[in-house]
Amino acid sequence: MEGILLLVGHNEINRFYMAHKLGMTLKNYRKIVQQNSSLTFFQLGENEEFTLEKLNTTI
């Protein structure tokens, strides 16, 4: 399945989700730094695995 998915959320929820998808221990989710008004991009692979493409980028 191909396409684009846009998720918008708040800092705490975003970091918790990213930690989960990146296989981090969830108690360490606050170690992920996410700036206000920044964009984070993931690539969804064939096996529904996420690869972090960019973190805290702006356009």
Protein Blocks (a to p, Z undefined) as FASTA:
>chain_A
ZZdddddddfklmmmmmmmmnopafklmmmpccdehiacdddddfkopacdfbghiaZZ
